[in-house]
Amino acid sequence: MSVEVRFLGIFEETFGRNQIYLAAENPRKLREVIIEVAKSSPELGRLLIDPELLDPRPNAVILVNGKEIGVLQGLETEVKSGDKIVLIPVIHGG
């Protein structure tokens, strides 16, 4: 069984694919899944994880099964086999 992780925008361009499937150890914390994704591609990890906060939330909107993680338990949301995670880049302007 697995968890699907989808990438949009610059995340997809950087990773070179729009999705991956990770082994699901029921249940896992979303934080663990994000760390695994970041380690799988150092370039994606640099875009995804804020270096000062060590947190992806400043750089990405994260959905689990269509719900933004702010309405769930944030990075402590439990992820199980069959769940779908979507990483959407946040556009910063200046």
C-alpha positions in Angstrom: 0.0 0.0 0.0 1.1 3.5 -0.6 0.5 7.3 -0.3 0.3 9.4 -3.4 2.2 12.7 -3.3 1.4 15.1 -6.2 3.5 18.2 -7.2 2.2 21.3 -8.9 4.0 24.3 -10.5 7.7 24.7 -9.8 7.7 21.7 -7.5 6.8 19.5 -10.5 9.3 21.2 -12.7 12.1 20.8 -10.2 11.3 17.2 -9.3 10.8 16.2 -12.9 7.5 14.3 -12.3 4.1 15.3 -11.1 3.7 12.5 -8.6 5.3 9.8 -6.6 4.1 7.0 -4.4 5.6 6.3 -1.0 5.3 3.2 1.1 2.7 3.7 3.7 3.5 2.6 7.3 0.1 3.1 8.9 -0.2 5.6 10.2 2.6 8.1 9.5 2.8 11.8 10.4 2.7 14.2 7.4 5.9 15.7 8.7 7.7 12.3 8.1 6.3 12.1 4.5 7.4 15.7 3.7 10.9 14.9 5.0 11.1 11.8 2.9 10.0 13.8 -0.2 12.6 16.5 0.5 15.4 13.9 1.0 14.5 12.2 -2.3 15.4 15.4 -4.3 17.8 17.9 -2.7 16.7 20.6 -5.2 13.0 20.1 -4.4 13.9 20.0 -0.7 15.6 23.5 -1.0 12.4 24.9 -2.6 10.0 23.1 -0.3 11.6 23.5 3.2 12.2 26.9 4.7 15.8 26.8 5.9 15.3 29.0 8.9 12.1 27.4 10.2 12.8 23.9 8.8 9.1 23.9 7.8 7.4 23.6 4.4 4.4 25.7 5.2 5.9 29.1 4.2 6.6 27.7 0.8 3.7 25.4 0.1 0.0 24.9 0.5 -0.4 21.3 1.5 -3.5 19.3 1.0 -4.3 15.9 2.4 -7.3 14.3 0.7 -8.4 17.6 -0.6 -8.2 19.5 2.8 -5.7 22.1 3.6 -3.6 20.9 6.6 -4.5 24.0 8.6 -8.0 22.6 9.1 -6.5 19.2 10.1 -3.6 18.7 12.5 -1.0 20.5 10.5 2.2 18.6 10.0 1.1 16.2 12.7 -1.8 15.0 10.5 -1.8 11.2 10.3 -1.4 9.9 6.8 -2.3 6.3 5.9 -2.3 4.1 2.9 -4.5 5.4 0.0 -4.2 9.0 1.1 -3.4 11.7 -1.4 -1.1 14.6 -0.6 -0.8 17.7 -2.9 2.0 20.2 -2.6 1.2 23.6 -4.2 3.9 26.2 -4.3 3.3 29.6 -2.7 4.1 32.5 -5.0 6.1 35.2 -3.2 6.1 38.7 -4.7 8.2 41.7 -4.0 
